[in-house]
Amino acid sequence: MSSGTRWLHFRRWLDQVLPPAIILVVLLVVWQGSVRVLDLPPWLLPAPSDIGARFGRTNSLGYHTGMTVIEAFSGFVIAAIFGISLSGGIVHSRFLERGLLPYIIVSNAIPIIAIMPLLTIWFGFGIVPKIAICAIISFFPIVTNTTRGLRSADYRVIEFMRSINATPIQVFLKVQLPSALPFIFAGFKIASSLALVGAVVAEFYSSDRGLGYLIITSATELRTDLLFVAITILAVLGVVSFAVFGRLERWVTRGQEAKAII
């Protein structure tokens, strides 16, 4: 890669990163100054410097963050496997479409917090009900987006594949699935954030670990600086998951484009 190309990539990266970074710095400076000038108590609104100090003093952040990530990721993977599989069945079976879609919609309409007591009765207070909540809350966007993507495949290509005696699996893998990739990754981006929400909500109800537990205990004890630390970590996790799936989508679709050119 030439120096001119590197400079061009750097300029593009700078154009994307610099504006939000400047706005963030301005907000933090205004926040810090307002807290000091108004002499607000730390339990009401801590200064950014106090939040940063709390971040450095809390030794258990890695443990709590790791537990929340494990719960959210496990639930997301389960939802992705079952969601994509079920979408394939819905697209190819009118019976499944008419029989399951209403229940999928109903499952999304039920408040997730209402399901947690039932799952706790069934599975106890361990990690299993928390993973189940993450899977349930992630399931709907994956199913709906994947189903829409599979249906977006060009029917003329599908008919051509069938005319040359392609099997349904070949049609699915060669035509429908590649056409659905942008929709699938859109569902993944939404579902990954929802999985974090599900993990935190589950930890609110019954847990002695995780960022949700950290949030609820710091709120009840008026440790607002620790509350902001947990919220900041969750925000960073959400942004990172969105960026990872965005990068993965660009990599996969670029591979599809390269195959098409060849």
C-alpha positions in Angstrom: 0.0 0.0 0.0 1.5 3.4 -1.0 1.9 6.3 1.3 -0.8 8.2 -0.6 -3.3 5.4 -0.1 -2.4 5.2 3.6 -2.9 8.9 4.0 -6.3 8.7 2.3 -7.4 5.9 4.6 -6.2 7.9 7.6 -8.1 11.0 6.4 -11.3 9.0 6.1 -10.8 7.5 9.5 -10.1 10.9 11.0 -13.3 12.3 9.4 -15.3 9.6 11.1 -13.7 9.7 14.5 -12.8 13.4 15.0 -16.3 15.0 15.1 -17.8 12.6 17.8 -14.5 12.8 19.7 -14.6 16.6 19.8 -18.3 16.6 20.9 -17.5 14.1 23.6 -14.6 16.2 25.0 -16.8 19.3 25.0 -19.6 17.5 26.8 -17.2 16.1 29.5 -15.6 19.5 30.0 -19.1 21.2 30.4 -20.2 18.4 32.7 -17.1 18.6 34.9 -17.3 22.4 35.1 -21.1 22.4 35.9 -20.7 19.9 38.7 -17.9 22.0 40.3 -19.5 25.4 39.8 -22.9 24.2 41.1 -21.3 22.2 43.8 -23.5 19.2 43.2 -23.2 16.3 45.7 -21.6 13.1 44.3 -24.6 11.0 45.0 -26.7 13.3 42.7 -24.3 13.7 39.8 -20.7 12.8 40.1 -18.1 14.6 37.9 -16.4 12.7 35.1 -13.2 12.8 37.1 -14.9 11.1 40.0 -16.3 8.4 37.7 -12.9 7.8 36.2 -11.4 7.5 39.7 -14.1 5.0 40.6 -13.3 3.0 37.5 -9.7 2.6 38.6 -10.6 1.7 42.2 -13.2 -1.1 41.4 -11.3 -4.3 41.1 -14.3 -6.5 40.3 -15.3 -4.8 37.1 -13.7 -7.4 34.9 -15.5 -10.2 36.7 -19.0 -8.6 36.5 -18.4 -7.5 32.9 -17.3 -11.0 31.9 -20.4 -12.6 33.4 -22.7 -10.3 31.6 -20.9 -10.8 28.3 -21.0 -14.6 28.7 -24.8 -14.5 29.3 -25.5 -12.1 26.5 -23.2 -13.9 24.0 -24.6 -17.4 24.9 -28.2 -16.2 24.5 -27.4 -14.5 21.2 -25.7 -17.6 19.7 -28.7 -19.7 20.7 -31.1 -17.2 19.2 -29.0 -17.0 16.0 -28.9 -20.7 15.5 -32.6 -21.3 16.1 -33.7 -18.1 14.5 -32.0 -18.7 11.1 -33.0 -22.3 11.1 -36.6 -21.5 11.8 -36.6 -18.7 9.2 -35.5 -21.3 6.6 -38.4 -23.5 7.6 -40.9 -20.6 7.5 -39.8 -19.5 4.0 -40.1 -23.1 2.6 -43.3 -24.2 4.5 -46.6 -22.4 4.4 -47.7 -24.5 7.3 -44.9 -23.3 9.5 -45.4 -19.7 8.3 -49.1 -19.7 9.3 -48.6 -21.8 12.4 -45.5 -20.2 14.0 -45.5 -16.5 13.0 -48.4 -15.6 15.2 -46.7 -17.1 18.2 -43.4 -15.4 17.4 -45.2 -12.1 17.3 -46.9 -12.8 20.6 -43.6 -13.7 22.2 -42.2 -10.3 21.2 -45.3 -8.6 22.7 -44.8 -10.1 26.2 -42.7 -7.8 28.4 -39.4 -9.7 29.0 -39.4 -8.8 32.8 -42.7 -10.8 33.1 -41.0 -14.0 32.0 -38.1 -13.8 34.4 -40.0 -15.1 37.5 -41.2 -18.1 35.5 -37.8 -19.0 34.2 -36.4 -18.6 37.7 -39.0 -21.1 39.0 -38.1 -23.6 36.3 -34.3 -23.2 36.2 -33.3 -21.7 39.5 -31.1 -18.7 40.2 -28.1 -19.7 38.1 -26.9 -18.6 34.7 -29.4 -20.7 32.7 -32.5 -18.4 33.1 -30.3 -15.4 32.2 -29.1 -17.0 29.0 -32.7 -18.0 28.2 -33.8 -14.3 28.6 -31.1 -13.2 26.3 -32.0 -15.8 23.7 -35.7 -14.9 23.9 -35.2 -11.2 23.6 -32.7 -11.7 20.7 -34.9 -14.2 18.8 -37.5 -11.9 17.3 -35.2 -9.5 15.3 -33.2 -12.4 13.9 -36.2 -14.3 12.8 -38.0 -11.4 11.2 -34.9 -10.0 9.4 -33.7 -13.4 8.2 -37.2 -14.3 6.9 -37.5 -11.0 5.0 -34.0 -11.5 3.6 -34.6 -15.0 2.4 -37.8 -13.9 0.7 -35.8 -11.1 -1.0 -34.0 -13.5 -3.3 -34.6 -13.1 -7.0 -37.3 -15.6 -7.9 -35.9 -15.8 -11.4 -32.6 -17.1 -10.2 -34.5 -19.6 -7.9 -36.5 -20.8 -10.8 -33.4 -21.2 -12.9 -31.8 -23.3 -10.1 -34.8 -25.5 -9.9 -34.8 -25.9 -13.7 -31.3 -27.4 -13.5 -32.5 -29.8 -10.8 -30.9 -28.0 -7.9 -31.9 -29.4 -4.5 -33.7 -27.1 -2.0 -30.6 -27.1 0.1 -28.5 -25.9 -2.9 -31.1 -23.2 -3.6 -31.0 -22.1 0.0 -27.2 -22.0 0.3 -26.4 -20.6 -3.2 -29.2 -18.1 -3.7 -31.4 -17.4 -0.7 -28.8 -17.2 2.0 -26.4 -14.9 0.1 -29.3 -12.6 -0.7 -30.3 -12.6 3.0 -26.9 -11.7 4.4 -27.5 -7.9 4.7 -30.8 -8.6 6.5 -29.2 -11.2 8.7 -26.5 -8.9 9.8 -29.0 -6.1 10.4 -30.8 -8.5 12.7 -27.5 -9.5 14.4 -26.7 -5.8 15.2 -30.1 -5.3 16.8 -30.1 -8.6 18.6 -26.6 -8.2 20.1 -27.7 -5.0 21.8 -30.9 -6.6 23.0 -29.0 -9.5 24.4 -27.1 -7.1 26.6 -30.3 -5.6 27.7 -31.8 -9.0 28.5 -28.7 -9.9 30.5 -28.9 -6.8 32.6 -32.7 -7.1 33.2 -32.2 -10.7 34.3 -29.4 -9.7 36.7 -31.7 -7.0 38.1 -34.1 -9.8 39.2 -31.9 -12.5 40.7 -28.2 -12.3 40.6 -25.1 -11.6 42.8 -22.9 -10.9 39.8 -22.9 -9.1 36.5 -23.3 -5.4 35.4 -27.0 -5.5 36.1 -26.3 -6.6 39.7 -23.7 -3.8 39.9 -26.2 -1.2 38.7 -29.0 -2.2 41.0 -26.7 -2.4 44.1 -25.0 0.9 43.3 -28.3 2.6 42.8 -29.8 1.4 46.1 -26.6 2.5 47.9 -26.4 5.8 46.1 -23.0 5.1 44.7 -23.8 7.0 41.6 -20.2 7.1 40.3 -20.2 3.3 40.2 -23.6 3.4 38.5 -22.1 5.6 35.8 -19.2 3.2 35.4 -21.5 0.2 34.8 -23.6 2.2 32.3 -20.5 3.3 30.5 -19.2 -0.2 30.1 -22.6 -1.4 28.8 -22.5 1.5 26.2 -19.0 0.5 25.1 -20.1 -3.2 24.8 -23.1 -2.2 22.7 -20.9 0.0 20.4 -18.3 -2.7 20.1 -20.8 -5.4 19.2 -22.4 -3.2 16.6 -19.0 -2.4 15.1 -17.9 -6.1 15.1 -20.9 -7.2 13.1 -20.5 -4.2 10.8 -16.9 -5.2 10.0 -17.9 -8.9 9.7 -20.7 -8.0 7.3 -18.3 -6.0 5.1 -15.9 -8.9 5.1 -18.5 -11.5 4.2 -20.2 -9.4 1.5 -16.9 -8.5 0.0 -16.2 -12.2 -0.3 -19.5 -12.7 -2.0 -18.8 -9.9 -4.5 -15.3 -11.4 -5.2 -17.0 -14.8 -6.0 -19.5 -13.1 -8.2 -16.7 -11.4 -10.2 -14.8 -14.6 -10.6 
